[in-house]
Each structure stands twice: as structure tokens, then as C-alpha cells.
Amino acid sequence: MPPATQQTTEPSSPVDTPIFFPLEHLAILDITGTDALTFLQGQGTQDYLKRLPQAPLPGAFCTPKGRVVANVWNVLLSTEPTTVKLVIERSAADTLKRHLGKYIPFFRGSKLTDESQALHGLGLSGPEAEHWLTRVLGEGNNGVWRKGGHFAFSLPDGRAQIWLSALADDYETLMEQIENARVHPSADWQRLDILAGYPWVNASLTGEFVPQSIGLEQLDGISFNKGCYTGQEVISRLHYKGQSKRGLQRLRWQGDITPAGPEVYTATGNAGTWINWVADGEQCLGLAMVKQSVEAPALYLDSERQIPLELLD
């Protein structure tokens, strides 16, 4: 393939560009410094020292009681100096920053920064995504692309995210190319996340769930053998000595109607809690934490039990 520097200024055509999606609902926290991975190793559910250099990974940060403060995608951009980007639900960014800020002063070689205003996030979908990223940012390494202030990373289901630096010289040129390509609504990207089983814990849900109950174990977002981290004792006990009584479920319903509150209903009571949903357009989808039972009960969107929910799992 010709070097990316020979192609980055060429216009993109619909044939060789992916579908783009604005990611206004997501934000970026940056952790940089000589002790960054060690700091994260003691805080997050993921194994930062052994696994993060191999690929971007999901994970979460928890309270001492093992409850999720926020979940993230972890992306290692460099090792000298160590730079890790945390992609997070936007409303939870300040909550996680305050949470990690209690611990990071003990690691003087590390710094935590909210870069949400400096980086513009876009989702990419389609078979052309990797080719487009290589053409624009150069060859990737372990599922990560980086050029100047821009970076991108691949997701396990074949999609990718790109985060463009508003301070980069080519920012306006790239944005013009993207705006002239195929841009779909952010809600369409959120549907793809729901179908892939990728949850986003927002600020209103902080402290509500253990990581297993939002599907992080199935997403390989929890390490059970890396040693101690905040909340590890509760999370490991649940893994080795029992199972969570609630699990993540993908749900679908008919009608352009949003949940009126956090509850998912059965015919006689409450079945669980909504995490994410998209209810505009043709397909209404959601992720919810649903109580596990031997026989799956009928589920409803509304307290009047007029709108049935279809399990996709």
C-alpha cells in the first residue's frame, strides 16, 4: 500500500469511505506519565500491564464495594511517555475524573486530563473503515492508529472510532471530507453498540451495578487474576462463589416510545433497569439489566403493560 503521506490530501469518494457517525454522547479522559499503567492497574477491572499493549480493551472503574463508577474503552497510544485514552459516556466523565483524582496524587509521575473539548469523536462502520484509517493516519498497530493529535482504534465487531484533534493543521480538511461522505445520526451508532452488547453507564447510574451485571465479563473487560484493584474483592467473590442475579439483555419494541423511567416491567412487578436505549427511527432497541429466572417472564416497556419487549439474546 502506498505511504499514507501520499494520500491524506486526496479527496475521499463514497466507494472508499466508511459510514461516519457523530459521537457527541462520548468523551475522552487522558492519563499520561511514567506510572500511568501502574496507576490504572490498581484502579480498573482490566489487566493494563499485560493486555492493554496488545489491543484496545473494555473495562470499568469501581467503588470499594465493587460498583461501577463508569465503564470505558481503554486505548494505549504510546509507551514513551505512556499515554492511555479512556473513552467514556460524556455525562460520566466528570464523575470518573473526580473518582480517579482521589488516587492519582499518589502517582506523581502521572497526570489525568479531560480532553473532551479538544477531540472530536466519530464512529466508523463498513468494510472500508480500516482502509480509510490507514490512508488518513498511516499503518495501524494492534488495532490503534495515530497521527499527530489524531487517534483511532478498532472495535471487536469490526467498527472503529476516530478522535480528531481540533488543533491539528489538517482538522478542517478531514472534517470537510467526512461531511461530504456518508454521515448517519448518532442514534444509529448507539443502535450498533446495543446490538453488540456494549453498555454505557451514565452519571445517573454510577454506583448501581457490579461490572458482571452490565456484561463486562462477556466482553472480556474484567481480569480475575491480575491482583488487587479498587472493588476487586467483591467482584472476584461474585465470580468465584456465585453468579449475579441480574444480567445484561438486548431488548426490542415497536412504536416510537421511550421508557418513562428506569424500570423494566413484568406482568406483576419490576424486572430490571434500563442502561441505554434508542427509540427514534425505525428500530427501537435497548440494553437493560434484567433479573435472571428459570423461565423468562414476559417483559414490558410501560407500567400499564401495553408495550411488550422482545428479547434479542
C-alpha positions as a Python dict, from the first residue, in 0.01 Angstrom:
ca = {
    (1, 'M'): (0, 0, 0),
    (2, 'P'): (140, 347, -83),
    (3, 'P'): (251, 556, 214),
    (4, 'A'): (-33, 743, 385),
    (5, 'T'): (151, 1073, 342),
    (6, 'Q'): (93, 1048, -32),
    (7, 'Q'): (-284, 1012, 5),
    (8, 'T'): (-407, 1210, 304),
    (9, 'T'): (-483, 1521, 97),
    (10, 'E'): (-668, 1334, -178),
    (11, 'P'): (-1048, 1364, -167),
    (12, 'S'): (-1246, 1068, -41),
    (13, 'S'): (-1508, 905, -260),
    (14, 'P'): (-1819, 718, -142),
    (15, 'V'): (-1661, 396, -265),
    (16, 'D'): (-1357, 408, -37),
    (17, 'T'): (-1501, 580, 272),
    (18, 'P'): (-1691, 421, 561),
    (19, 'I'): (-2014, 546, 712),
    (20, 'F'): (-1945, 809, 980),
    (21, 'F'): (-2143, 871, 1298),
    (22, 'P'): (-2106, 1168, 1538),
    (23, 'L'): (-2015, 1056, 1891),
    (24, 'E'): (-2148, 1352, 2090),
    (25, 'H'): (-2254, 1117, 2370),
    (26, 'L'): (-1892, 1008, 2436),
    (27, 'A'): (-1593, 1189, 2585),
    (28, 'I'): (-1219, 1135, 2641),
    (29, 'L'): (-1006, 1127, 2955),
    (30, 'D'): (-628, 1114, 2913),
    (31, 'I'): (-382, 954, 3157),
    (32, 'T'): (-19, 1025, 3083),
    (33, 'G'): (305, 964, 3269),
    (34, 'T'): (569, 715, 3369),
    (35, 'D'): (340, 546, 3624),
    (36, 'A'): (20, 562, 3417),
    (37, 'L'): (-21, 187, 3360),
    (38, 'T'): (68, 106, 3721),
    (39, 'F'): (-187, 359, 3839),
    (40, 'L'): (-457, 215, 3613),
    (41, 'Q'): (-365, -141, 3712),
    (42, 'G'): (-465, -61, 4069),
    (43, 'Q'): (-793, 103, 3972),
    (44, 'G'): (-956, -61, 3669),
    (45, 'T'): (-1101, -406, 3608),
    (46, 'Q'): (-877, -464, 3305),
    (47, 'D'): (-519, -602, 3311),
    (48, 'Y'): (-338, -290, 3192),
    (49, 'L'): (16, -422, 3230),
    (50, 'K'): (-24, -748, 3037),
    (51, 'R'): (-312, -700, 2796),
    (52, 'L'): (-354, -334, 2704),
    (53, 'P'): (-36, -325, 2490),
    (54, 'Q'): (-196, -594, 2271),
    (55, 'A'): (-525, -422, 2180),
    (56, 'P'): (-784, -164, 2292),
    (57, 'L'): (-998, -317, 2565),
    (58, 'P'): (-1321, -250, 2753),
    (59, 'G'): (-1317, -214, 3129),
    (60, 'A'): (-1462, -29, 3426),
    (61, 'F'): (-1362, 162, 3737),
    (62, 'C'): (-1541, 71, 4058),
    (63, 'T'): (-1606, 182, 4413),
    (64, 'P'): (-1450, -15, 4701),
    (65, 'K'): (-1784, -201, 4717),
    (66, 'G'): (-1739, -322, 4359),
    (67, 'R'): (-1999, -93, 4200),
    (68, 'V'): (-1928, 60, 3860),
    (69, 'V'): (-1842, 430, 3867),
    (70, 'A'): (-1808, 432, 3488),
    (71, 'N'): (-1714, 191, 3211),
    (72, 'V'): (-1465, 278, 2935),
    (73, 'W'): (-1277, 166, 2629),
    (74, 'N'): (-905, 172, 2713),
    (75, 'V'): (-668, 271, 2432),
    (76, 'L'): (-288, 269, 2474),
    (77, 'L'): (-141, 526, 2236),
    (78, 'S'): (224, 518, 2338),
    (79, 'T'): (464, 383, 2598),
    (80, 'E'): (724, 663, 2593),
    (81, 'P'): (571, 854, 2753),
    (82, 'T'): (286, 624, 2846),
    (83, 'T'): (-41, 767, 2719),
    (84, 'V'): (-378, 597, 2771),
    (85, 'K'): (-706, 736, 2641),
    (86, 'L'): (-1028, 642, 2820),
    (87, 'V'): (-1341, 668, 2605),
    (88, 'I'): (-1636, 724, 2838),
    (89, 'E'): (-2002, 822, 2835),
    (90, 'R'): (-1996, 1203, 2837),
    (91, 'S'): (-2211, 1266, 3142),
    (92, 'A'): (-1994, 1027, 3348),
    (93, 'A'): (-1660, 1187, 3254),
    (94, 'D'): (-1654, 1438, 3539),
    (95, 'T'): (-1766, 1170, 3787),
    (96, 'L'): (-1483, 937, 3685),
    (97, 'K'): (-1232, 1221, 3684),
    (98, 'R'): (-1320, 1304, 4044),
    (99, 'H'): (-1307, 934, 4139),
    (100, 'L'): (-962, 875, 3986),
    (101, 'G'): (-845, 1213, 4113),
    (102, 'K'): (-858, 1076, 4468),
    (103, 'Y'): (-588, 822, 4386),
    (104, 'I'): (-366, 973, 4119),
    (105, 'P'): (-180, 1213, 4356),
    (106, 'F'): (-4, 903, 4493),
    (107, 'F'): (148, 852, 4146),
    (108, 'R'): (345, 1169, 4091),
    (109, 'G'): (459, 1056, 3750),
    (110, 'S'): (103, 1051, 3615),
    (111, 'K'): (-148, 1318, 3510),
    (112, 'L'): (-522, 1297, 3443),
    (113, 'T'): (-679, 1535, 3188),
    (114, 'D'): (-1026, 1575, 3040),
    (115, 'E'): (-974, 1614, 2664),
    (116, 'S'): (-1339, 1616, 2566),
    (117, 'Q'): (-1326, 1971, 2428),
    (118, 'A'): (-1006, 1915, 2231),
    (119, 'L'): (-1106, 1597, 2047),
    (120, 'H'): (-1392, 1537, 1805),
    (121, 'G'): (-1520, 1179, 1806),
    (122, 'L'): (-1665, 990, 1510),
    (123, 'G'): (-1770, 631, 1468),
    (124, 'L'): (-1681, 442, 1152),
    (125, 'S'): (-1866, 141, 1012),
    (126, 'G'): (-1834, -65, 697),
    (127, 'P'): (-1566, -274, 524),
    (128, 'E'): (-1382, 44, 416),
    (129, 'A'): (-1320, 166, 774),
    (130, 'E'): (-974, 17, 823),
    (131, 'H'): (-858, 117, 475),
    (132, 'W'): (-976, 476, 531),
    (133, 'L'): (-798, 497, 866),
    (134, 'T'): (-475, 364, 716),
    (135, 'R'): (-496, 611, 430),
    (136, 'V'): (-555, 905, 664),
    (137, 'L'): (-348, 812, 971),
    (138, 'G'): (-95, 563, 835),
    (139, 'E'): (-47, 199, 926),
    (140, 'G'): (-210, 90, 1250),
    (141, 'N'): (-52, -116, 1525),
    (142, 'N'): (-251, -361, 1740),
    (143, 'G'): (-578, -203, 1636),
    (144, 'V'): (-465, 155, 1704),
    (145, 'W'): (-388, 433, 1456),
    (146, 'R'): (-219, 758, 1549),
    (147, 'K'): (-102, 1064, 1361),
    (148, 'G'): (-25, 1397, 1522),
    (149, 'G'): (-303, 1473, 1767),
    (150, 'H'): (-550, 1232, 1600),
    (151, 'F'): (-601, 871, 1703),
    (152, 'A'): (-835, 586, 1617),
    (153, 'F'): (-898, 232, 1735),
    (154, 'S'): (-1086, -74, 1618),
    (155, 'L'): (-1371, -246, 1800),
    (156, 'P'): (-1414, -625, 1814),
    (157, 'D'): (-1722, -616, 1591),
    (158, 'G'): (-1530, -454, 1304),
    (159, 'R'): (-1629, -93, 1365),
    (160, 'A'): (-1386, 178, 1472),
    (161, 'Q'): (-1372, 512, 1647),
    (162, 'I'): (-1162, 809, 1535),
    (163, 'W'): (-1088, 1109, 1754),
    (164, 'L'): (-970, 1416, 1566),
    (165, 'S'): (-770, 1693, 1732),
    (166, 'A'): (-930, 2032, 1670),
    (167, 'L'): (-581, 2185, 1696),
    (168, 'A'): (-428, 1979, 1415),
    (169, 'D'): (-341, 2154, 1088),
    (170, 'D'): (-548, 1910, 882),
    (171, 'Y'): (-855, 1909, 1108),
    (172, 'E'): (-1068, 2128, 881),
    (173, 'T'): (-967, 1931, 572),
    (174, 'L'): (-1058, 1600, 732),
    (175, 'M'): (-1388, 1731, 863),
    (176, 'E'): (-1477, 1860, 518),
    (177, 'Q'): (-1405, 1517, 368),
    (178, 'I'): (-1619, 1349, 632),
    (179, 'E'): (-1909, 1592, 594),
    (180, 'N'): (-1907, 1524, 218),
    (181, 'A'): (-1913, 1148, 277),
    (182, 'R'): (-2186, 932, 430),
    (183, 'V'): (-2279, 1064, 775),
    (184, 'H'): (-2552, 888, 973),
    (185, 'P'): (-2712, 1005, 1300),
    (186, 'S'): (-2552, 932, 1634),
    (187, 'A'): (-2858, 723, 1724),
    (188, 'D'): (-2764, 474, 1452),
    (189, 'W'): (-2423, 422, 1615),
    (190, 'Q'): (-2587, 372, 1953),
    (191, 'R'): (-2808, 104, 1797),
    (192, 'L'): (-2495, -75, 1676),
    (193, 'D'): (-2349, -55, 2028),
    (194, 'I'): (-2669, -203, 2170),
    (195, 'L'): (-2671, -487, 1916),
    (196, 'A'): (-2305, -557, 2002),
    (197, 'G'): (-2388, -559, 2374),
    (198, 'Y'): (-2165, -260, 2455),
    (199, 'P'): (-2321, -70, 2751),
    (200, 'W'): (-2253, 289, 2857),
    (201, 'V'): (-2307, 373, 3223),
    (202, 'N'): (-2407, 738, 3253),
    (203, 'A'): (-2375, 962, 3558),
    (204, 'S'): (-2725, 879, 3685),
    (205, 'L'): (-2632, 507, 3702),
    (206, 'T'): (-2299, 549, 3884),
    (207, 'G'): (-2275, 304, 4173),
    (208, 'E'): (-2577, 96, 4065),
    (209, 'F'): (-2418, -213, 3910),
    (210, 'V'): (-2138, -463, 3955),
    (211, 'P'): (-1939, -498, 3629),
    (212, 'Q'): (-2061, -853, 3562),
    (213, 'S'): (-2423, -739, 3555),
    (214, 'I'): (-2359, -495, 3268),
    (215, 'G'): (-2197, -764, 3056),
    (216, 'L'): (-1830, -676, 3106),
    (217, 'E'): (-1732, -1034, 3182),
    (218, 'Q'): (-1872, -1148, 2846),
    (219, 'L'): (-1688, -859, 2677),
    (220, 'D'): (-1357, -971, 2835),
    (221, 'G'): (-1349, -647, 3033),
    (222, 'I'): (-1261, -797, 3374),
    (223, 'S'): (-938, -963, 3485),
    (224, 'F'): (-974, -1216, 3767),
    (225, 'N'): (-606, -1298, 3808),
    (226, 'K'): (-416, -968, 3790),
    (227, 'G'): (-423, -893, 4164),
    (228, 'C'): (-576, -617, 4371),
    (229, 'Y'): (-762, -316, 4241),
    (230, 'T'): (-1040, -100, 4382),
    (231, 'G'): (-1350, -316, 4422),
    (232, 'Q'): (-1167, -637, 4329),
    (233, 'E'): (-1264, -836, 4638),
    (234, 'V'): (-1638, -803, 4578),
    (235, 'I'): (-1607, -856, 4202),
    (236, 'S'): (-1391, -1170, 4241),
    (237, 'R'): (-1616, -1316, 4512),
    (238, 'L'): (-1913, -1286, 4280),
    (239, 'H'): (-1717, -1457, 4003),
    (240, 'Y'): (-1578, -1749, 4204),
    (241, 'K'): (-1851, -1811, 4463),
    (242, 'G'): (-2171, -1723, 4287),
    (243, 'Q'): (-2344, -1566, 3993),
    (244, 'S'): (-2505, -1228, 3954),
    (245, 'K'): (-2884, -1245, 3984),
    (246, 'R'): (-2916, -992, 3703),
    (247, 'G'): (-2769, -986, 3354),
    (248, 'L'): (-2748, -763, 3050),
    (249, 'Q'): (-3020, -819, 2791),
    (250, 'R'): (-3081, -671, 2447),
    (251, 'L'): (-3444, -570, 2401),
    (252, 'R'): (-3659, -452, 2111),
    (253, 'W'): (-4006, -299, 2093),
    (254, 'Q'): (-4247, -144, 1846),
    (255, 'G'): (-4352, 220, 1847),
    (256, 'D'): (-4164, 545, 1873),
    (257, 'I'): (-4187, 547, 2253),
    (258, 'T'): (-3911, 591, 2510),
    (259, 'P'): (-3906, 436, 2859),
    (260, 'A'): (-4078, 668, 3104),
    (261, 'G'): (-3838, 572, 3380),
    (262, 'P'): (-3556, 333, 3465),
    (263, 'E'): (-3776, 28, 3524),
    (264, 'V'): (-3834, -272, 3300),
    (265, 'Y'): (-4163, -438, 3391),
    (266, 'T'): (-4305, -789, 3415),
    (267, 'A'): (-4676, -863, 3427),
    (268, 'T'): (-4673, -824, 3804),
    (269, 'G'): (-4367, -624, 3902),
    (270, 'N'): (-4023, -486, 3820),
    (271, 'A'): (-3784, -695, 3608),
    (272, 'G'): (-3478, -474, 3596),
    (273, 'T'): (-3321, -142, 3499),
    (274, 'W'): (-3260, 29, 3166),
    (275, 'I'): (-2899, 119, 3086),
    (276, 'N'): (-2918, 251, 2728),
    (277, 'W'): (-3191, 281, 2469),
    (278, 'V'): (-3264, 438, 2132),
    (279, 'A'): (-3628, 491, 2043),
    (280, 'D'): (-3626, 719, 1740),
    (281, 'G'): (-3643, 597, 1384),
    (282, 'E'): (-3750, 258, 1258),
    (283, 'Q'): (-3594, 31, 1520),
    (284, 'C'): (-3636, 77, 1897),
    (285, 'L'): (-3361, -101, 2088),
    (286, 'G'): (-3229, -102, 2442),
    (287, 'L'): (-2989, -263, 2688),
    (288, 'A'): (-3124, -343, 3031),
    (289, 'M'): (-3015, -521, 3344),
    (290, 'V'): (-3280, -792, 3385),
    (291, 'K'): (-3331, -1027, 3677),
    (292, 'Q'): (-3242, -1382, 3586),
    (293, 'S'): (-3500, -1659, 3627),
    (294, 'V'): (-3551, -2019, 3517),
    (295, 'E'): (-3833, -1916, 3284),
    (296, 'A'): (-3804, -1581, 3110),
    (297, 'P'): (-4114, -1377, 3202),
    (298, 'A'): (-4298, -1152, 2961),
    (299, 'L'): (-4141, -804, 2972),
    (300, 'Y'): (-4299, -465, 2914),
    (301, 'L'): (-4176, -115, 2840),
    (302, 'D'): (-4452, 64, 3031),
    (303, 'S'): (-4613, 31, 3372),
    (304, 'E'): (-4953, -24, 3204),
    (305, 'R'): (-4809, -337, 3035),
    (306, 'Q'): (-4929, -228, 2692),
    (307, 'I'): (-4594, -236, 2504),
    (308, 'P'): (-4425, -580, 2505),
    (309, 'L'): (-4049, -615, 2488),
    (310, 'E'): (-3875, -876, 2271),
    (311, 'L'): (-3557, -1038, 2398),
    (312, 'L'): (-3283, -1050, 2134),
    (313, 'D'): (-3048, -1273, 2337),
}
